[in-house]
Every structure is written in structure tokens, then in C-alpha cells.
Amino acid sequence: MTSNAFINRLRATGKAHASGSRDIADTRLRLPRIVIRELKAIAESEGVSMNALVAAFIDAGLRDRGRGGLDDLAPSFVAYLKRTRIPEQNREETTDREEPEFT
């Protein structure tokens, strides 16, 4: 599955199934603010969260290296991302906040 296919699965309508959130770990990436802004712009144009976009990039990177992608390693992860997406009506509220130095 390509990263575009991964994003398409996130966009697909339908009820998200159990996500197994206990298997999900929080992590931090330290990136320049300009990169964060670029990722946010791409995610917005794709209609997904920035977290989902970065997950799609990771999926593509794993597959490019001949490894299993996110669907292979964590089949319930798409459901988890769908469950935690920011509703459209609240998206502006979260993007107007002051950006942290690093995310």
C-alpha cells in the first residue's frame, strides 16, 4: 500500500473499528517551525491531520526499504487515526494557537 493509499483509507467514510489504543505510543519529533508549517499545509490540502500525514510518510519509508508498512505492522492504526482526527469545525481553533518551538 502506498502512502496515497494509506491517506485514502483515512479519508474513507465509515465507522472506525476498535483501535487497540493501548498499542499506540506517543512520541515527539523535533523539527524546524518552517517544516511544521509545510507539513500542516500539506495535511490540510490532503484533508488529513498532520499526524496522519507523517504516518503516511513513515508508511512509505518503511515500504521503500522493503519492510512491512503500517497496515502490516499495526492493522488497527488507521482506525486509531480516524478515531482521533480533529473535526473540521474545530480545526481552525487548533491551528490558530501559538506553535511550540518543536513538535
FENMOJO-V975023 format. One record per backbone hydrogen bond with DSSP energy under -1.0 kcal/mol. NH is the residue of the N-H (numbers start at 1). CO is the residue of the C=O. If there is no record, write none. Layout:
NH	CO
NH	CO
This chain:
6	2
7	3
8	4
9	5
10	6
11	7
12	8
23	20
24	21
29	103
36	32
37	33
38	34
39	35
40	36
41	37
42	38
43	39
44	40
45	41
46	42
47	43
48	43
53	49
54	50
55	51
56	52
57	53
58	54
59	55
60	56
61	57
62	58
63	59
64	60
65	61
66	63
67	62
73	69
74	70
77	74
80	76
81	77
82	78
83	79
84	80
90	87
94	90
95	91
96	92
